Amino acid sequence: MEQRTESLQDYLEKMALNKIKHLIEENLGVNCSGYRDEYLKRRFDIRLKATNTNTYGKYLVYVKKNPSELEKLLNDLAVNYTTFFRDSDVYRYLEYTLLPLIFRNNLHVRIWSAGCATGEEPYSLAILVHKIWGKNVGNPPVTIFASDIDREAMAKATQGRYQRKQLGTVGQHLIDQYFTCDGDFYTVKDFVKRIIHFQQFDLMKPSIHQNIDLILCRNVMIYFQKESQQKIHMMFYGSLKDGGYFVAGKSEILSGEPAERFKPIDHTVRVYQKPKLATA
Ligand SMILES: C[S@@+](CC[C@H](N)C(=O)[O-])C[C@H]1O[C@@H](n2cnc3c(N)ncnc32)[C@H](O)[C@@H]1O
């Protein structure tokens, strides 16, 4: 008898969880079905605790009475942890191998930092681009598109204003060249910002970019189920130029169709290439 009561409870909780996912999609246009269930539950539980509801059923009632709660839930869904020059070996590879190669072969370079959180990745890329391009030769012919699903993270990224501790290992010489300091805060200089275009974007939606030379999407796929990861990787494949490059997170591997189509270039820093004579 106890067993049956427990399964009914589980069933009701599952229904309530599904209803919450639908509400997010209906009200905020974000499709949660691609995320791993364990991940979603871990993130949703943060709001269950914050609202003292403790079950999805009670939380659903709470959300219906307090519609603004859904935005908070969506904000907590995103894990925004990031740093400037995260995984320094990846940036070394970009600076000394990949970006010089891409510059050599293109008049204007288009880069996409997908899932960029609060902007540290696209700003690190923009700083590298300026370092490689050098001073006194005009603006680098580069556009960096930077996107994330999280509206608050995008607002912070666009501002480009960080506390000293958020700059982490960025050396003083780079800080002096690329940031202005006001009190405890450091703001990315305008000439660096100028080449970056920020835009809120859900990776589960059809691509908004084409003819891209280099895509970075790191430490984002861990939240998605395998089928969604493959769908997103194929979306990147379609967005790249023939011969364009994709950089995945250091612990991420391609599977299914993307693994068959992309050519692995460097295993350690997880660089892949869309073959030059690709047919699709
Ligand atoms: C851990 S951060 C990674 C930041 C950066 N790429 C890095 O490697 O440091 C993960 C980011 O993925 C974003 N994200 C999660 N789901 C997304 C989706 N469906 N579309 C776009 N971005 C998403 C989150 O908002 C979060 O900012």
The ligand as an ORCA input file, in Angstrom:
! r2SCAN-3c Opt
* xyz 0 1
  C      29.641     27.067    -17.941
  S      29.113     28.322    -19.039
  C      30.384     28.205    -20.287
  C      30.972     29.557    -20.630
  C      32.161     29.528    -21.601
  N      31.801     28.929    -22.874
  C      33.335     28.819    -20.983
  O      33.708     27.735    -21.464
  O      33.905     29.327    -20.032
  C      27.711     27.540    -19.814
  C      26.802     28.531    -20.517
  O      25.932     27.796    -21.379
  C      24.747     28.542    -21.457
  N      23.644     27.730    -22.006
  C      22.981     26.703    -21.410
  N      21.987     26.263    -22.204
  C      22.019     27.040    -23.335
  C      21.238     27.077    -24.516
  N      20.209     26.257    -24.721
  N      21.554     28.015    -25.450
  C      22.584     28.864    -25.263
  N      23.373     28.876    -24.168
  C      23.077     27.966    -23.209
  C      24.510     28.960    -20.022
  O      23.612     30.053    -19.950
  C      25.921     29.291    -19.551
  O      26.177     30.664    -19.625
*
